């Protein structure tokens, strides 16, 4: 692929790691953010120490707080902003963008209130004449490992296969490999909902439970994710792929995961407000739990794990007692959907 100019919107850990991948592939990368000190650090010190203490970025990776500058002559835009900021940033892009580009996003969550997926938000806010079909870049990936060029395999999903293949070629290299997928609903719901299960897996660890419990919540959590996703129009097989079980494993078992760490703190007795303050970064699983719980109720989908985590996060339920109540539910067949 010839050199592409890519605007990466969001200088967080994943936005920074993906910027390095794109730069390694010979593309021109400009990162957009609104925090002056952070943008200045990227440009002058070639680092982003809030997320990566010892990583030095290539000098060719530039950053700006000027959205118009970031979007000028760009071939593609990659949204990597928190879920709650996606609609706001998309509106800002729509006001500035003056030519057609490829649109991708690499965030994971459901919007509060509307319960919409991120690609739906981008479709609503960005005029069709200025964009491709949305491409979702998602899968089992910790920024802390990608930034050091550890082997990572994820998915590029779009309604249009050509757009998915564009992202595949744009990102793929010797350590970062993408597979195309046309099940946007499946890939997005898998990426969003696994954060809920990761909070639960962390809580089990914080309470002192072992590997048996970890395997249980990941397996039954996957069944729960699949039930909701299929009700929304997803393909069941997507959930046994990279963006499904793959992402659930990596997020539900690792200290790199903010969602797992948040759950671990919850299991150790910390309150949500304290956990969020100590984390200093967005914990997507917290807001997604509320959105998914409400969505499940509206669709009539049985989501006992999500309901339990919701009660712990939003109704001050005691985690150990909540887990015991989950274990005491009426027995049922394993394959009942």
Secondary structure, DSSP 8 states (H G I E B T S, - for coil): ----EEEEE--SHHHHHHHHHHHHTT-EEEEE-S-HHHHHHHHHT--BTTTBTT----TT-EEES-HHHHHTT-SEEEE-S-HHHHHHHHHHHHHH--S-BEEEE----B-TTT--BHHHHHHHHS-GGGB-S-EEEESS--HHHHTTT--EEEEEE-SSHHHHHHHHHHH-SSSEEEEEES-HHHHHHHHHHHHHHHHHHHHHHHHT--HHHHHHHHHHHHHHHHHHHHHTT--GGGGGSIIIIIHHHHHHS-TT-HHHHHHHHHHTT--HHHHHHHH-S--HHHHHHHHHHHHHHHHT---HHHHHHHHHHHS---HHHHHHHHHTS----TT--
